[in-house]
Amino acid sequence: MQQLAEIIRKPEGTSHEPASSPLAMLGVAVAYGAGASAAARPPNGRLTPTEGYALQDITFRLELGERIALVGPNGAGKSTLFKLIVGIIQPTAGTVHVFGRPPEKHTCIAYVPQRNEVDWSFPATVEDVVMMGRVGKIGLFRRPSQHDRQQVWASLERVNAQALAKKQIGELSGGQQQRVFIARALAQEAELLLLDEPLNGLDKPSQEDIFRLLDSVRGDGVTAVVATHDLDLAAERFDRIMLLNKRIVAFDQPDLCLTAEHLRHAYGGR
């Protein structure tokens, strides 16, 4: 499992290109094995047909403030796509741009991984976790200012988690943990929010809490990409759906994306 500190660490920020997309990919591929390594990439940048792909030929562009559902079967490459966006892994081919620049140095990206990827025994309080969202603003070896503390408290208030501030993160329910991670994104002043299966294991009230928060950050111009297996929620609560199975099967408004033909192509009749 990933240590919580590793997930929430952010490097120093980089500037945005004017009038650029929050996220754009062009011809992106991620190959399994040696082909996925930049060092082993062919000199001409081309992949051979025998190489296996986690993702292949991924091209799309998001608009500011959109809420996108990322759906597809297990093993479709959804988590790989998120790791590309945050710069954890590099594409074998193609380009990834966040606000017009490569993603590695952006502090505007907030990533909420699947709950089973987080070591919830990490000794941090809720307040500590939300403050870690400020690291890109503060710097690694500087103490938080009064302004930083105010930002953390305001973020906790916004997700209705002030009463949880001194609790250990591992003591919280699944819904509370997701709200705290969204508070961290608010404290970080994120502009691109990635949530990997945030609704898994949550009851209906907790799911509604998450959607209320997503509605709230949309008002701030935040673009959100949410991986989910729930096709009904994807159809009801999102602007567009990206149907993925190593390639983009469809990327459109829900009624145009979730057709029988597209679903058969993505899920193979399951």
Secondary structure, 3 states (H helix, E strand, C coil): CECHHHHHCCCCCCCCCCCCCCCEEEEEEEECHHHHCCCCCCCCCCCCCCCCEEEEEEEEECCCCCEEEEECCCCCCHHHHHHHHHCCCCCCEEEEEECCECCCCCCCEEEECCHHHECCCCCCEHHHHHHHCCHHHHCCCCCCCHHHHHHHHHHHHHCCCHHHCCCEHHHCCHHHHHHHHHHHHHHHCCCEEEEECCCCCCCHHHHHHHHHHHHHHHCCCCEEEEECCCHHHHHHHCCEEEEECCCEEEEECHHHHCCHHHHHHHHCCC
